[in-house]
């Protein structure tokens, strides 16, 4: 774009120079005209659409003609007609700019937006169809697999599509229909708690059982007594494998360190990498002479499933996250791990309903506290009743600088979350930091506990984590830190 502008001005300078020489120079003028033609053509390649290309070209022509007029005036040649044409060119540019801005605002006002509309249990979409037609809104069932007998709220949620200029008026009209509509909320975008890549940190560990080659880069295992837990897990057998569902960007199910325990599921591809990192912490096969270690000793205790709530850029919506949770419940997940969320003083009802549905169906839901160094009660899904909320500690076992606090909530716990090594798509490994990392470490522990004692419910699981957890200097703000060995032995003792 800069090059085309330089070409245009240069063309007019050559034309002006050729026209003002004592003996006119046809060569200079011809060169200038050719440059001007080349610049005009270049504009249509440099700009994505016709309007901005023409707008830029008229502006440059106006400025160029002013240069020509100046040259002519200095050499006592007639300049007024050229100046007049230049002024017209600039005026056209201003008009085109106005048209462009109006067009842009019009396009923005017609961008699509979706609402989540929950009807009453006895109501039908037909009863609000007149309102929808008035605003040209389309609709579809949000969760068609959920029936009234399964959940009277989720079964009555519809995705209503409208435009941004109609959104507010449509919402007001729907909310006014209290006879048929129970709840309306915008299907807001939701992202993950973006982790931070960190440098490798080797630690000195001797005499461990695990033969995983990268275990010396996993300080978190020592912190949570995972090595001692592995010694115990060698002596017991699971009742069954527990299913840990990763609600995230997907998981690279073919990764060398997880493929033998990964169960085909909707999110078995991960372009982003966040979900794969979480999956490795929850259930990478341990003592297989490959990669890293988790609590999943020899892959006997946990199988991993994945549900793609977030796209390849790490973004999803309220509906996509709720749908992923419901899909995990459909597949009988024992543990649902959610390293995502955002600031929201009150959790979106659709996500809260989906999590409550999961808990009623015997899933333990473990969620990130968040990475904003503030109170997790102002973040969702941390502030949904019934979830275990995980904050993060660093290698000094102090609250990680980024970690939200969580002790204002009912079920706080903490785990390592700084310089945490895990899987990266394509058979690679990477260290990251965040409550996104501490959460699946807890989810993996809960999975092992439920594999040994499937009868444990969410409340009992949290009580064991709390009672066996280690009290740290910052536990008043982030809860106790998990002790894997003690928690697993306690779970077995409760059988």
C-alpha positions as CSV (number, residue, x, y, z in Angstrom):
1,X,0.0,0.0,0.0
2,X,2.9,2.4,0.8
3,X,4.6,1.4,-2.4
4,X,1.5,2.3,-4.6
5,X,1.3,5.7,-2.9
6,X,5.0,6.4,-3.6
7,X,4.5,5.3,-7.2
8,X,1.6,7.7,-7.6
9,X,3.3,10.7,-6.2
10,X,6.5,9.9,-8.1
11,X,4.5,9.7,-11.3
12,X,3.1,13.2,-10.8
13,X,6.5,14.6,-9.9
14,X,7.9,13.3,-13.2
15,X,4.9,14.7,-15.1
16,X,5.3,18.1,-13.4
17,X,9.0,18.1,-14.1
18,X,8.5,17.2,-17.7
19,X,5.8,19.8,-18.2
20,X,7.8,22.7,-16.6
21,X,11.1,22.3,-18.4
22,X,12.0,25.1,-20.7
23,X,11.7,22.6,-23.5
24,X,9.1,20.1,-22.5
25,X,10.3,16.5,-22.0
26,X,7.9,14.0,-23.5
27,X,10.1,11.2,-22.1
28,X,9.7,12.3,-18.5
29,X,6.0,12.9,-19.0
30,X,5.5,9.5,-20.7
31,X,7.5,7.8,-17.8
32,X,5.3,9.5,-15.3
33,X,2.1,8.5,-17.1
34,X,3.3,4.8,-17.2
35,X,4.1,4.9,-13.5
36,X,0.7,6.3,-12.8
37,X,-0.9,3.5,-14.8
38,X,1.2,1.0,-12.9
39,X,0.2,2.5,-9.6
40,X,-3.5,2.4,-10.5
41,X,-3.2,-1.3,-11.4
42,X,-1.2,-2.0,-8.2
43,X,-4.0,-0.5,-6.0
44,X,-6.4,-3.3,-7.1
45,X,-3.9,-5.9,-6.0
46,X,-2.9,-4.1,-2.7
47,X,-6.4,-3.7,-1.4
48,X,-8.9,-6.5,-0.5
49,X,-11.9,-4.7,-2.2
50,X,-12.6,-2.1,-4.8
51,X,-13.9,0.8,-2.6
52,X,-10.7,1.2,-0.5
53,X,-8.5,0.9,-3.6
54,X,-10.4,3.7,-5.4
55,X,-10.5,5.8,-2.2
56,X,-6.7,5.6,-1.8
57,X,-6.1,6.3,-5.5
58,X,-8.2,9.4,-5.6
59,X,-6.4,10.8,-2.5
60,X,-3.0,10.2,-4.1
61,X,-4.2,11.7,-7.4
62,X,-5.4,14.8,-5.6
63,X,-2.1,15.2,-3.7
64,X,-0.2,14.6,-6.9
65,X,-2.2,17.2,-8.9
66,X,-1.4,19.7,-6.1
67,X,2.3,19.0,-6.7
68,X,1.9,19.5,-10.4
69,X,-0.1,22.8,-9.8
70,X,2.7,24.0,-7.5
71,X,5.4,23.3,-10.1
72,X,3.4,25.0,-12.9
73,X,2.8,28.1,-10.7
74,X,6.5,28.4,-9.9
75,X,7.3,28.4,-13.6
76,X,4.6,30.9,-14.4
77,X,2.5,28.3,-16.2
78,X,-1.4,28.0,-15.9
79,X,-1.9,26.1,-12.6
80,X,-5.5,26.9,-11.6
81,X,-7.2,24.1,-13.7
82,X,-4.9,21.5,-12.3
83,X,-5.5,22.7,-8.8
84,X,-9.2,22.6,-9.4
85,X,-9.1,19.0,-10.6
86,X,-6.9,18.0,-7.6
87,X,-9.5,19.6,-5.2
88,X,-12.3,17.6,-6.9
89,X,-10.2,14.4,-6.6
90,X,-9.8,15.0,-2.8
91,X,-13.4,15.8,-2.4
92,X,-14.3,12.5,-4.1
93,X,-11.9,10.8,-1.7
94,X,-13.7,12.3,1.3
95,X,-17.1,11.1,-0.1
96,X,-15.8,7.6,-0.7
97,X,-14.4,7.5,2.9
98,X,-17.8,8.4,4.2
99,X,-19.4,5.7,2.1
100,X,-16.8,3.2,3.3
101,X,-17.5,3.9,7.0
102,X,-21.2,3.8,6.5
103,X,-20.9,0.4,4.7
104,X,-18.7,-0.9,7.5
105,X,-21.1,0.1,10.2
106,X,-23.9,-1.4,8.2
107,X,-22.0,-4.7,7.8
108,X,-21.2,-4.8,11.5
109,X,-24.9,-4.2,12.4
110,X,-25.8,-7.2,10.3
111,X,-23.2,-9.5,11.9
112,X,-24.8,-12.7,13.3
113,X,-25.2,-13.2,17.0
114,X,-26.8,-16.1,18.9
115,X,-28.9,-16.1,22.0
116,X,-29.6,-19.1,24.3
117,X,-33.4,-19.1,25.0
118,X,-34.8,-21.4,27.6
119,X,-38.5,-22.0,27.5
120,X,-40.6,-23.2,30.3
121,X,-41.1,-27.0,30.7
122,X,-44.7,-26.9,29.3
123,X,-43.9,-24.4,26.5
124,X,-43.2,-24.9,22.8
125,X,-41.0,-22.9,20.4
126,X,-44.2,-22.3,18.4
127,X,-45.5,-20.0,21.2
128,X,-42.6,-17.5,20.6
129,X,-42.5,-17.9,16.8
130,X,-44.3,-14.7,16.2
131,X,-41.6,-12.8,18.1
132,X,-38.8,-14.6,16.2
133,X,-40.4,-13.8,12.9
134,X,-40.8,-10.2,13.8
135,X,-37.0,-9.9,14.1
136,X,-36.2,-12.4,11.3
137,X,-34.6,-14.8,13.8
138,X,-33.9,-18.4,13.1
139,X,-33.7,-21.2,15.8
140,X,-32.7,-24.7,16.5
141,X,-32.6,-27.0,19.6
142,X,-29.4,-26.5,21.5
143,X,-29.2,-29.9,23.0
144,X,-31.5,-32.3,21.1
145,X,-30.2,-35.4,22.9
146,X,-31.5,-34.1,26.2
147,X,-35.1,-34.9,26.9
148,X,-37.5,-33.4,29.4
149,X,-37.2,-36.4,31.7
150,X,-33.4,-36.0,31.7
151,X,-33.4,-32.3,32.4
152,X,-36.3,-29.9,32.2
153,X,-34.0,-26.8,31.7
154,X,-31.4,-28.0,29.2
155,X,-34.0,-29.8,27.1
156,X,-35.9,-26.5,26.5
157,X,-32.9,-24.4,25.4
158,X,-32.9,-23.1,21.8
159,X,-30.1,-21.4,19.9
160,X,-31.7,-18.3,18.4
161,X,-29.8,-16.5,15.6
162,X,-30.3,-12.8,14.9
163,X,-28.2,-9.8,13.9
164,X,-26.4,-7.4,16.2
165,X,-28.7,-4.5,15.4
166,X,-31.7,-6.7,16.4
167,X,-30.2,-8.4,19.4
168,X,-31.2,-6.0,22.2
169,X,-34.8,-5.5,21.0
170,X,-35.2,-9.3,20.5
171,X,-33.9,-10.0,24.0
172,X,-36.3,-7.5,25.5
173,X,-39.2,-8.9,23.6
174,X,-38.3,-12.5,24.7
175,X,-37.7,-11.5,28.3
176,X,-41.1,-9.7,28.4
177,X,-42.8,-13.0,27.4
178,X,-42.6,-14.4,30.9
179,X,-45.4,-16.8,30.2
180,X,-43.2,-18.8,27.8
181,X,-39.6,-17.8,28.3
182,X,-37.7,-18.7,31.4
183,X,-34.3,-17.3,30.6
184,X,-32.4,-15.5,27.8
185,X,-28.6,-15.1,27.6
186,X,-26.2,-14.2,24.8
187,X,-24.1,-17.1,23.6
188,X,-20.9,-15.3,24.6
189,X,-17.5,-16.4,23.5
190,X,-15.4,-18.2,26.1
191,X,-11.7,-19.0,26.0
192,X,-9.1,-21.1,27.8
193,X,-6.9,-19.8,30.5
194,X,-3.9,-19.2,28.3
195,X,-0.8,-21.0,29.7
196,X,2.7,-19.5,29.6
197,X,5.5,-21.4,28.0
198,X,8.5,-21.7,30.3
199,X,12.1,-22.8,30.1
200,X,13.1,-26.4,31.0
201,X,14.0,-27.0,34.7
202,X,15.8,-30.2,35.6
203,X,15.6,-31.4,39.1
204,X,17.6,-34.1,40.9
205,X,15.6,-37.2,41.7
206,X,17.2,-40.5,42.6
207,X,15.8,-43.9,43.2
208,X,12.4,-43.4,41.6
209,X,10.4,-46.3,40.2
210,X,9.3,-44.6,37.0
211,X,11.4,-45.3,33.9
212,X,9.9,-42.4,31.9
213,X,12.9,-40.6,30.5
214,X,11.6,-37.1,31.2
215,X,10.7,-37.7,34.9
216,X,13.7,-35.6,36.1
217,X,12.0,-32.5,34.7
218,X,8.8,-33.1,36.6
219,X,9.1,-31.4,40.0
220,X,5.4,-31.6,40.6
221,X,5.5,-35.4,41.0
222,X,7.7,-35.0,44.1
223,X,5.7,-32.1,45.4
224,X,2.4,-34.2,45.5
225,X,4.1,-37.4,46.7
226,X,3.4,-39.1,43.3
227,X,6.5,-41.3,43.6
228,X,5.2,-42.8,46.8
229,X,1.8,-43.1,45.2
230,X,3.3,-45.2,42.4
231,X,4.9,-47.5,45.0
232,X,1.5,-48.1,46.4
233,X,-0.2,-48.5,43.0
234,X,2.2,-51.3,42.2
235,X,0.6,-53.3,45.0
236,X,-3.1,-52.9,44.2
237,X,-5.5,-53.4,41.3
238,X,-8.2,-51.0,40.1
239,X,-11.8,-52.1,40.2
240,X,-12.1,-50.6,36.7
241,X,-10.5,-47.9,34.6
242,X,-11.9,-44.4,35.3
243,X,-12.7,-42.2,32.4
244,X,-11.3,-38.7,32.6
245,X,-12.8,-36.3,30.0
246,X,-10.8,-33.3,28.8
247,X,-13.1,-30.4,27.9
248,X,-10.7,-28.3,25.8
249,X,-9.2,-27.8,22.3
250,X,-9.1,-31.5,21.7
251,X,-6.4,-34.0,22.4
252,X,-3.7,-35.5,20.1
253,X,-5.0,-39.1,20.7
254,X,-2.1,-40.5,18.6
255,X,0.6,-39.0,20.9
256,X,3.1,-41.7,21.9
257,X,2.6,-41.2,25.6
258,X,-1.2,-41.4,25.7
259,X,-2.4,-43.3,22.7
260,X,-2.7,-46.6,24.5
261,X,-5.1,-45.1,27.1
262,X,-6.9,-42.7,24.8
263,X,-10.5,-43.7,23.8
264,X,-11.8,-42.5,20.5
265,X,-14.0,-39.4,21.2
266,X,-15.2,-36.2,19.5
267,X,-12.0,-34.3,20.2
268,X,-9.3,-36.7,19.1
269,X,-7.4,-34.0,17.1
270,X,-5.7,-31.0,18.7
271,X,-4.2,-28.3,16.5
272,X,-3.9,-25.8,19.4
273,X,-2.0,-27.9,21.9
274,X,-3.7,-26.8,25.2
275,X,-5.9,-29.9,25.5
276,X,-3.1,-32.3,24.8
277,X,-1.0,-30.7,27.5
278,X,-3.9,-31.1,30.0
279,X,-4.5,-34.7,28.9
280,X,-0.9,-35.7,29.5
281,X,-1.0,-34.4,33.1
282,X,-4.2,-36.3,33.7
283,X,-3.4,-39.6,32.3
284,X,-0.1,-40.1,30.4
285,X,1.0,-43.7,30.6
286,X,3.6,-44.0,33.4
287,X,6.5,-46.4,33.6
288,X,6.4,-47.1,29.8
289,X,9.9,-45.9,29.1
290,X,8.3,-43.0,27.0
291,X,8.0,-39.3,27.8
292,X,6.6,-38.2,31.1
293,X,4.9,-39.7,34.1
294,X,1.4,-39.0,35.6
295,X,-0.4,-40.8,38.3
296,X,-1.7,-43.3,35.7
297,X,0.7,-46.1,36.6
298,X,1.3,-48.4,33.6
299,X,-1.9,-47.0,32.1
300,X,-4.0,-49.3,34.3
301,X,-6.1,-46.7,36.2
302,X,-7.3,-44.0,33.7
303,X,-8.5,-43.8,30.2
304,X,-8.7,-40.4,28.6
305,X,-11.4,-39.0,26.4
306,X,-11.6,-35.5,24.7
307,X,-14.4,-33.1,23.8
308,X,-13.6,-30.1,21.6
309,X,-15.4,-27.3,23.4
310,X,-12.8,-24.8,22.0
311,X,-11.7,-24.2,18.4
312,X,-8.1,-24.3,17.1
313,X,-7.6,-20.7,18.3
314,X,-8.7,-21.7,21.9
315,X,-12.1,-20.0,21.7
316,X,-15.6,-21.5,22.1
317,X,-19.0,-20.4,23.3
318,X,-21.3,-21.0,26.2
319,X,-23.2,-23.5,24.1
320,X,-20.1,-25.4,22.8
321,X,-18.8,-25.8,26.4
322,X,-22.2,-26.9,27.7
323,X,-22.5,-29.4,24.8
324,X,-19.0,-30.8,25.5
325,X,-19.9,-31.4,29.1
326,X,-23.2,-33.1,28.1
327,X,-21.3,-35.3,25.6
328,X,-18.9,-36.4,28.3
329,X,-21.8,-37.3,30.6
330,X,-23.3,-39.3,27.8
331,X,-20.1,-41.3,27.5
332,X,-20.1,-42.0,31.3
333,X,-17.2,-39.8,32.3
334,X,-16.0,-40.3,35.9
335,X,-14.1,-37.0,35.9
336,X,-14.6,-33.9,33.8
337,X,-11.6,-31.6,33.6
338,X,-12.1,-28.0,32.5
339,X,-9.1,-25.8,32.1
340,X,-11.1,-22.9,30.6
341,X,-13.3,-20.0,31.6
342,X,-13.4,-16.3,32.1
343,X,-14.5,-13.4,34.3
344,X,-18.2,-13.6,35.1
345,X,-19.6,-12.7,38.5
346,X,-22.4,-15.1,37.8
347,X,-21.9,-18.2,35.7
348,X,-23.9,-18.4,32.5
349,X,-27.0,-20.5,33.3
350,X,-26.5,-22.9,30.4
351,X,-23.0,-23.9,31.6
352,X,-24.1,-24.1,35.2
353,X,-27.1,-26.3,34.2
354,X,-24.8,-28.6,32.2
355,X,-22.3,-28.9,35.1
356,X,-25.1,-29.6,37.6
357,X,-26.4,-32.3,35.1
358,X,-23.0,-33.9,35.1
359,X,-22.7,-33.9,38.9
360,X,-26.2,-35.5,39.2
361,X,-25.0,-38.1,36.8
362,X,-22.1,-39.1,39.0
363,X,-19.3,-37.1,37.4
364,X,-16.8,-35.2,39.5
365,X,-16.2,-31.8,37.8
366,X,-12.7,-30.2,38.3
367,X,-12.2,-26.7,37.1
368,X,-9.4,-24.1,36.9
369,X,-9.5,-21.2,39.3
370,X,-8.1,-18.8,36.6
371,X,-4.9,-16.9,36.0
372,X,-5.9,-13.3,36.8
373,X,-4.5,-13.1,40.4
374,X,-8.0,-12.3,41.8
375,X,-10.9,-14.1,43.5
376,X,-12.1,-17.1,41.5
377,X,-15.7,-16.5,42.7
378,X,-15.8,-13.8,40.0
379,X,-14.8,-16.3,37.3
380,X,-16.8,-19.1,35.7
381,X,-17.1,-22.1,35.8
382,X,-15.2,-21.7,39.2
383,X,-18.4,-20.1,40.7
384,X,-20.7,-23.0,39.7
385,X,-21.9,-24.9,42.8
386,X,-20.5,-28.4,43.2
387,X,-17.2,-28.1,41.3
388,X,-13.7,-28.6,42.7
389,X,-11.8,-25.4,42.0
390,X,-8.0,-25.7,41.5
391,X,-5.5,-22.9,42.1
392,X,-1.7,-23.2,41.4
393,X,1.5,-23.2,43.4
394,X,5.1,-22.7,42.2
395,X,8.2,-24.7,42.9
396,X,8.6,-23.0,46.3
397,X,5.1,-24.2,47.1
398,X,3.8,-20.7,47.3
399,X,0.8,-19.3,45.4
400,X,1.8,-18.9,41.8
401,X,1.9,-15.1,41.0
402,X,-0.8,-15.5,38.3
403,X,-3.2,-17.8,40.2
404,X,-6.6,-16.8,41.3
405,X,-7.5,-17.4,44.9
406,X,-10.3,-19.9,45.6
407,X,-11.0,-20.2,49.3
408,X,-14.1,-18.0,49.0
409,X,-15.6,-21.0,47.2
410,X,-16.9,-24.2,48.7
411,X,-14.4,-26.7,47.3
412,X,-10.9,-25.1,47.0
413,X,-7.7,-27.2,46.4
414,X,-4.3,-26.5,44.9
415,X,-1.7,-28.3,42.9
416,X,1.6,-27.5,41.1
417,X,1.1,-25.1,38.1
418,X,4.5,-23.6,37.2
419,X,7.0,-25.1,34.8
420,X,4.9,-28.1,34.3
421,X,6.1,-30.5,31.5
422,X,3.5,-32.4,29.4
423,X,2.5,-33.4,25.9
424,X,2.6,-31.3,22.8
425,X,0.8,-32.5,19.6
426,X,3.0,-34.4,17.2
427,X,4.9,-36.5,19.8
428,X,6.6,-33.5,21.4
429,X,6.8,-32.2,25.0
430,X,6.6,-28.7,26.4
431,X,6.6,-26.9,29.8
432,X,3.8,-24.5,30.6
433,X,2.4,-22.6,33.6
434,X,-1.1,-21.9,34.6
435,X,-4.1,-23.2,36.6
436,X,-4.8,-25.0,33.3
437,X,-1.9,-27.3,34.3
438,X,-2.7,-27.7,38.0
439,X,-6.3,-28.7,37.2
440,X,-5.7,-31.9,35.2
441,X,-3.1,-33.0,37.8
442,X,-6.0,-33.0,40.3
443,X,-8.3,-34.6,37.7
444,X,-5.8,-37.4,37.2
445,X,-5.7,-38.0,41.0
446,X,-9.5,-38.1,41.2
447,X,-9.5,-40.5,38.3
448,X,-7.2,-42.9,40.1
449,X,-9.2,-42.6,43.3
450,X,-12.4,-43.5,41.4
451,X,-10.8,-46.4,39.6
452,X,-10.0,-47.9,43.0
453,X,-13.3,-46.9,44.6
454,X,-16.0,-46.2,41.9
455,X,-18.6,-45.5,44.6
456,X,-17.0,-42.3,45.7
457,X,-19.2,-39.3,44.9
458,X,-18.1,-35.7,44.3
459,X,-18.5,-34.7,47.9
460,X,-16.6,-37.6,49.2
461,X,-13.8,-37.1,46.7
462,X,-13.4,-33.5,47.7
463,X,-13.4,-34.4,51.4
464,X,-10.6,-36.9,50.9
465,X,-8.5,-34.3,48.9
466,X,-9.1,-31.7,51.6
467,X,-8.4,-34.0,54.6
468,X,-5.3,-35.6,53.2
469,X,-4.0,-32.4,51.6
470,X,-0.8,-30.6,52.7
471,X,-1.2,-27.2,54.5
472,X,1.0,-24.6,52.9
473,X,1.9,-21.0,53.8
474,X,-0.7,-19.7,51.4
475,X,-3.4,-22.3,52.1
476,X,-5.7,-19.6,53.5
477,X,-6.0,-18.2,50.0
478,X,-5.5,-21.2,47.7
479,X,-6.6,-24.2,49.8
480,X,-4.5,-27.3,50.7
481,X,-2.2,-28.9,48.2
482,X,-3.1,-32.4,47.1
483,X,-1.2,-35.4,48.5
484,X,-1.6,-38.1,46.0
485,X,-0.3,-41.0,48.1
486,X,-2.5,-40.2,51.1
487,X,-5.6,-39.5,49.0
488,X,-5.3,-42.8,47.1
489,X,-4.8,-44.8,50.2
490,X,-7.8,-43.1,51.9
491,X,-10.0,-43.8,48.8
492,X,-9.1,-47.5,49.1
493,X,-9.8,-47.6,52.8
494,X,-13.3,-46.2,52.2
495,X,-14.3,-49.2,50.0
